[in-house]
Every structure is written in C-alpha cells, then in structure tokens.
Amino acid sequence: MKQLLFILLLLTSILIIAGCDKSENNPNEPVETNKTIVEHFGQLNVNGKDIVDKNGNIVVLRGMSLFWSQWGGQYYNKETIKWLRDDWKCTVIRAAMGVEGGAYLDNPEAEFQKVKAAIDACIELGIYVIIDWHDHHAEDHLQESKAFFERISSDYGNYPNIIYELYNEPLNVSWNDDLKPYFEEVISVIRTNDPHNIIVAGTPNWSQDVEDVINNELEGNNIAYSFHFYSSTHKQELRDKALRAINAGIPLFVTEWGMSEANGNGIIDNVSLNEWADFLETYNLSWCNWSIVNKDETSAALLPTTSALSGWTESELSLSGKIIRDYLILMNSELFELL
C-alpha cells in the first residue's frame, strides 16, 4: 500500500491541475489545538538507531525545510510556520540559515534574527525546529559556527523544541580527519549550555556517506547523523548505504530530501519517489522536505507567481508542493487529531 501512496497523491494533483481545484472553494481552516506536538512528545532522545519521545516510544517527525535564509528569508516568520503547522500538519520545521553566498559570514546579525524569528514561532506554536548551519564548507568556518551555536544554545537550550544541525552538506572531505574534529568542537560548545537536545551531524559527500560513521561515531548522548537524498536522482545504491548504517545501529535523520533531481530541478520520478517513501516509513526516519520557497524549480513547493506568505491554495503550489502537502496531511493528521 505504501508504494501506491505517492502515485495516488500524484493523480490527485494532476486532477487539480486539470481544473478540479477544490481548495479554493473550500479552504482548510487552521485548527487550534488544546495540546501541542512538543507537549505531546516532550523531550526527544536518541535510543540506538531511533528517535524516541519522553516515554521511550519511537517518534517520526515529518515537516518542511525553509529555503536558504538569504534567498528565502520572507518565510522565516510565525505566519508561514503557523500555516505549515495547521494546514500542512508539519510537526517540524527546518530553518536553513545560509552561511556563505552573502549570508551569515557577511551579515551575521541579520541572518541570526531570521533564524531567531523561526525558532520563536516554532516554540510558540509547539512544534520542533531544526536549526541548520546551511554550509558546504563548515570545517573552514569553525569559529563562526561555534559562536553561532553558543548563542543559540545559550538562548534556547532549555526548550525541548530545539534540534541542532551542525553542517548541512559536507563535500568530499574525510569523516575522521575533517568532520569529526569539527563536530567535536561545536558539540562541546552546545553541551555546555544544553545537555539534552538532539544534535545532527552532517556526513561526507552531501550527507550521503553515512556508512563512514560506522564504528567511528561521535561520543556523547543524543547525536544523530544526517542523510540526504533527491528521489529522482538517487536510487537503490544510496538506500543500501543508509541501510548499512541503520543495521549498524547508526541513528539517521533525513534533514533534507526532495522529489526532484539532485540539482533541485528536472523530473519527478514517481517510481523512485514511492520507493523512498516506503523506505522512510519502514525505518521510522524523521524528515524535512526541501523546500518552502516561490522559485522556478521542481523542488520548490510554491510557484514563482505565489507571493502570499500563507493561506496558499492548490493553484499556488507546485506539483511537488501539492504532493508533499497531501502526504504530510495523510501521515500526520491522526497525530494532530489526538491533541
């Protein structure tokens, strides 16, 4: 059944494109809940290969990643995040703070404030937030990263909503020689202020070589490892890499994945998309889909013509946006109904 899930959602989206846009006539109204997602699950922990809640039960978070903060900063606000919680049923939001490319390295306070706005919104709305150092060369920016995470952990370390992602996508660098020393230093800064919240460490080659961590994990509690894929490019070979890590007890968190090709554009391969959906659910992997932005590319959830920050109708979503919204609602609605 799982393998048919995205096909059914895709067919629904095609009907919408053909003119059956029901959401414009009957838009979903945001629902106020009596209990929040974070109140329900509480403090998250890593237990073996799984993420568990305050009672030790396995948790699967599903949500959306915001776009690079320097190019999609308009969505780092309560209005957008509330819509993603209430209408899309997101239980986690990833704040992808850009580091290079005119972002944090050049304008640290401006980018920090964008991330702060997203964190504050997630805390107020009672969902989890991944604070992502969205960098491809973080080992070259160690001091800046340490200063950023010292400030974040000092300000927010006592909130169970927080998940730290220390390095978005390392390139072709060594886990042992380059990445592990970087993570050890940044983790030591965070743990001084926050001994509990989950930390996610990036892995070599665009956070794909997760098997490099086997028998060479970071010391400490509540540490997971990021695993990224784009379903129209990456196939069984990459799932096999992830499976080797999972079978070795390595806890993975899919902090970014898209249904496009790896460059963010191109086709949506429906067969591969179904295979990846089945994989995520089979192994209880938490994830954020890339991304909330109005850009002319396949992975963008919003059409380039969409200017609103929330309240999007079906006609304002891209095909991937329609599919992922439907999937989030399908997979998370039962949880929200319990609150």
Buried (B, 14 or more C-beta within 10 A) or exposed (E): EEEEBBBBBBEBBEEBEEEEBEBEEEEBEEEEBEEBBBEBBEBBBBBEBBBBBBEEEEBBBBBBBBBBBBBBBBBBBBBBBBBBBBBBBBBBBBBBBBBBBEBBBEBBEEBBBBBBBBBBBBBEBBBBBBBBBBBBEBBEBEEBBBEBBBBBBBBBBEBBBBBBBBBBBBEEBEBEEBBBEBBEBBBEBBBEBBEBBBBBBBBBBBBBBBBBBBEEBBEBEBBBBBBBBBBBBBBEEBBEBBBEBBEBEBBBBBBBBBBBBBEBBBEBBBEBBBBBBBBBBEBBBBBBBBBBBBBEBBBBBBBEEBEEBBEBBBBBBBBBBBBBBBBBBEBBEEBBEEE
